[in-house]
Amino acid sequence: MTSYKPEYLIPNLLDLVAEGEGLRIEFKRLIHSAPKIARSITAFANTSGGVILIGVDDDRRIVGIQSEKEALQVIDEAMRFHIEPKPRIEVHFEEFKRRMVLLVDIPKSPERPHFHIEPLIRRDTGKHGVERRVFIRDGSHNKAASDDRIELMLSSREPLKVAFTGRERCLLDWLNEHDRITAEEFADSAGIPMKEARRILVSLVRAGALRLDTANGDNSYTLAHR
């Protein structure tokens, strides 16, 4: 949906620009690549939601966009060909000193994960293929989500089921004495497949017993109360 906002809403644009780029705000001077803007849309939808301001430079200068039609075409192409499933977004223009800025508002999606779809040519065979990746927002950057994070998103679509068997109790006992554990370590120690290990860990995260820590890139699990 595209509409022109009345003049009294301009301070909202200025507030966003003043806040600067971060977890929920991204600036784009211009857009010409559908796959690139699709990456940002999926990252916001997969994380906490946010807004992309097109026509704003990295230094917070409002430069405006040259072609409103072209910008909308790039957004449309991104949504139709480079994102699965398609998230819900709101698109509108705001004008500041005769410069038009396109705002793409992306709410946090209940249908996470959204996959970024990009055609590629495989180096080993030279054949055409498709790359499917999940992006999340990390501060002011977009990054590929880990398998643990993706599993947590997929699990959130289903009703929560937690069984406190001997494996779960041993895991919690172990974490009471140690700082953290990875899915690989849990799978090895419990003698179970990686898929089953992640399912158990993710269920305990959703139940509030564990926390998934991705800060250091090791995707480890810790007790939630620590």
C-alpha positions in Angstrom: 0.0 0.0 0.0 1.4 3.4 -1.0 0.1 6.8 0.1 1.3 10.3 0.5 1.4 11.4 4.2 0.1 14.9 5.1 2.7 17.6 6.1 2.0 17.4 9.8 3.6 13.9 9.9 7.0 15.2 8.8 8.4 15.4 12.4 8.1 11.6 12.5 10.6 11.4 9.6 12.9 13.8 11.3 12.8 11.9 14.6 13.7 8.7 12.7 16.6 10.4 11.0 17.8 11.9 14.2 17.8 8.5 15.9 20.2 7.1 13.4 20.7 3.6 12.1 20.4 0.7 14.5 18.4 -2.4 15.3 15.2 -1.0 13.9 16.3 1.8 11.5 18.2 1.6 8.2 19.1 4.4 5.8 19.4 3.9 2.0 20.5 6.8 -0.2 19.0 4.9 -3.2 18.0 1.4 -4.2 18.6 -0.3 -7.5 19.0 -3.9 -6.4 16.0 -6.0 -5.5 18.0 -8.7 -3.8 19.8 -6.2 -1.6 16.7 -4.5 -0.4 15.0 -7.9 0.1 17.8 -8.8 2.5 17.0 -5.8 4.7 13.3 -6.5 4.6 13.8 -10.1 5.7 16.2 -9.1 8.4 13.7 -6.7 10.0 10.8 -9.1 9.6 12.9 -11.9 11.2 14.0 -9.8 14.2 12.1 -6.9 15.9 10.7 -5.1 12.9 11.8 -1.7 11.7 11.8 0.9 9.0 13.9 1.5 6.0 14.3 5.1 4.9 15.1 5.4 1.2 16.5 8.8 0.3 18.5 9.3 3.4 22.3 9.1 3.4 24.5 7.3 5.9 25.4 10.7 7.4 21.7 11.4 8.1 21.3 13.9 5.2 17.9 13.8 3.6 18.8 13.7 -0.1 15.5 12.4 -1.5 14.9 9.9 -4.3 15.0 10.7 -8.0 12.3 8.4 -9.2 9.4 7.3 -7.0 8.2 4.9 -9.6 11.5 3.2 -9.9 11.9 2.8 -6.1 8.5 1.2 -5.9 9.3 -1.2 -8.7 12.4 -2.3 -6.9 10.4 -2.9 -3.7 7.8 -4.9 -5.7 10.4 -7.0 -7.4 12.1 -7.7 -4.0 8.8 -8.9 -2.5 7.7 -11.0 -5.5 10.9 -12.7 -6.4 13.4 -12.6 -3.5 11.4 -13.3 -0.2 9.6 -16.4 0.9 7.1 -16.3 2.5 6.2 -12.7 1.8 6.0 -10.5 5.0 3.5 -7.7 5.4 4.9 -4.3 4.9 3.6 -0.7 4.7 5.1 1.7 2.1 4.6 5.4 2.0 6.3 8.7 1.0 7.1 11.7 3.1 8.3 15.0 1.7 10.9 17.2 3.4 12.0 20.5 1.7 10.8 19.2 -1.7 12.7 16.0 -1.3 10.7 12.8 -1.3 11.7 10.0 1.1 10.3 6.5 0.8 9.6 4.7 4.1 9.3 0.9 4.2 7.7 -0.1 7.5 8.3 -3.8 8.3 6.6 -5.2 11.5 8.1 -8.2 13.4 6.5 -11.1 11.5 4.6 -14.0 13.2 5.5 -16.1 10.1 9.3 -16.1 10.7 11.6 -17.2 9.3 11.4 -15.4 6.0 13.9 -16.7 3.5 16.0 -14.5 1.2 16.0 -15.9 -2.3 18.8 -15.2 -4.7 19.7 -16.9 -8.0 23.3 -18.0 -8.3 25.7 -19.9 -10.6 27.3 -22.8 -8.7 31.1 -22.6 -8.9 31.6 -26.4 -9.0 29.2 -27.2 -11.8 28.5 -23.8 -13.5 24.8 -24.6 -13.2 22.2 -22.1 -12.2 20.8 -22.5 -8.7 19.0 -20.7 -5.9 20.4 -19.7 -2.6 18.0 -19.6 0.4 19.2 -17.8 3.5 17.7 -16.3 6.6 18.9 -12.9 7.7 18.4 -11.2 11.0 19.2 -7.7 12.3 22.3 -7.4 14.4 22.6 -3.8 15.6 22.8 -1.7 12.4 23.8 -4.6 10.2 22.1 -7.6 8.6 23.7 -11.0 9.1 22.9 -14.6 8.3 21.1 -16.4 11.0 22.6 -19.5 12.6 20.9 -22.9 12.4 20.0 -22.6 16.1 18.2 -19.2 15.5 16.4 -20.6 12.5 15.2 -23.6 14.4 13.9 -21.3 17.2 11.9 -19.3 14.6 10.5 -22.5 13.1 9.6 -23.9 16.5 7.7 -20.7 17.4 5.1 -21.5 14.8 4.1 -24.7 16.6 2.5 -25.2 20.1 5.0 -25.5 22.8 5.7 -29.0 24.0 8.3 -29.7 26.7 9.0 -33.2 28.1 11.3 -33.3 31.2 12.9 -36.7 30.6 16.2 -37.8 31.9 18.0 -36.0 29.1 16.4 -32.6 29.9 17.2 -33.0 33.6 20.8 -34.0 33.0 21.2 -31.1 30.7 19.9 -28.6 33.3 22.0 -30.2 36.0 25.1 -29.9 33.8 24.3 -26.2 33.1 24.0 -25.6 36.8 27.7 -26.5 37.1 28.9 -25.1 33.8 28.5 -21.8 32.0 27.1 -22.9 28.6 26.7 -25.6 26.0 26.3 -25.8 22.2 23.9 -28.0 20.3 26.9 -30.0 19.0 28.2 -30.6 22.5 24.8 -31.6 23.8 24.2 -34.0 20.8 27.6 -35.6 21.5 27.2 -36.0 25.2 23.6 -37.3 25.0 24.4 -39.5 22.0 21.5 -38.1 20.0 21.2 -36.7 16.4 21.8 -32.9 16.0 18.2 -32.3 15.0 16.9 -33.9 18.2 19.4 -31.9 20.3 18.3 -28.6 18.8 14.7 -29.5 19.2 15.2 -30.1 23.0 17.3 -27.0 23.4 14.9 -24.8 21.5 11.9 -26.2 23.5 13.6 -25.2 26.7 14.4 -21.8 25.4 10.7 -21.3 24.5 9.7 -22.6 28.0 12.0 -19.9 29.6 14.5 -22.4 31.1 17.3 -21.6 28.7 18.6 -18.7 26.7 20.2 -18.8 23.2 23.3 -16.6 23.3 24.5 -15.6 19.8 26.6 -12.6 20.9 30.0 -14.2 20.4 29.0 -16.2 17.3 29.2 -19.6 19.1 25.4 -20.0 19.4 25.5 -21.5 22.9 22.8 -22.1 25.4 22.8 -20.9 29.0 20.4 -21.1 31.9 17.9 -18.3 31.6 18.3 -17.1 35.2 22.0 -16.4 34.9 
